[in-house]
């Protein structure tokens, strides 16, 4: 079976018209960016695996779940221990 190469599309085509293209900058619904800094600690492998598993259960097994769990724990700690 051979392919008829004369029927293949050539070039990339034209971009969509400007009136149809959404303004992705104006439609950005993400929260304001906050500067992030790394927090590096060395913990036993078993603790790391338990923490990762708990983060996955609570926030889904995706990028950022451990950060979300840490932030939740930090907020709970502050609420409990830093009452003014």
C-alpha positions, 0 to 999 in steps of 0.5 A: 500500500503506497501513500499519495504524497500529492494529497498531503497538507503542506505548510502550517496553515494560517493562525485563527482570526484575532476576533475569535482568539480569546485573551488569555492574559485577561482571562487568567483566573490563577491566584497571584504569584507568590515567590517560592523558596525551597525547604530542604530537610532530610528525613527517614525514607519511611517517613517520606513515603508515608508523607507522600502517600498521605499527600496523594490521598488528600490532594491527588497523586499529582505535582504539588500534593506534598507542598499542599499537605505541608501548607495545610499542616503549617496553617493548622500548626499556626492556628493551634500554637500562635494564637495572639 
